[in-house]
Amino acid sequence: NMQGIAGRSPSEGGVVKGICYAPSPLRSKRQSLAGHPMPDDDFTSNYTSLLWGPEGRGDLSIIRSLGANAVRLYGNDVAFDKTSFLNEALLQGLSVIAGISDYPYLQMPGNCAHTDFNCYSQVFDSYRTNLEHGFLVGEGGFKVYHPALLTIILMNEPDLKFQ
């Protein structure tokens, strides 16, 4: 239930006051965060919880204290579970605007350019794996979107990617 965020949920006419979240704390890919190598630009995993979680820097708490009610994410590695990040965002009163990674569109073997820009199977696999790694919650056969998840952006800046 997103009622507590800014009085009304954005779907009920509430205003989204979001901050983009891609902290990129490293000067090179060889550096690590608390002994964990940073494999990519997904900052929602447990490996990066020292950035956003209460046991570390507390970025999500800081974002909320600045008056935001949403965070917009960029990197999204489907291999990492996002449940802890989504739970912390919800605890902080933040909605999450997640995006599908550029990987299925541009980088993976068999990407969209190899299928005449019919991206259905690539994006379907990415979306399904995100659902399995935190975007859905529930017990048994009944599952719903995580209550912190406001929306999922299928592609960031398509006009720059496909010319």
Disulfide bonds with the S-S distance in Angstrom:
Cys112-Cys119 2.15
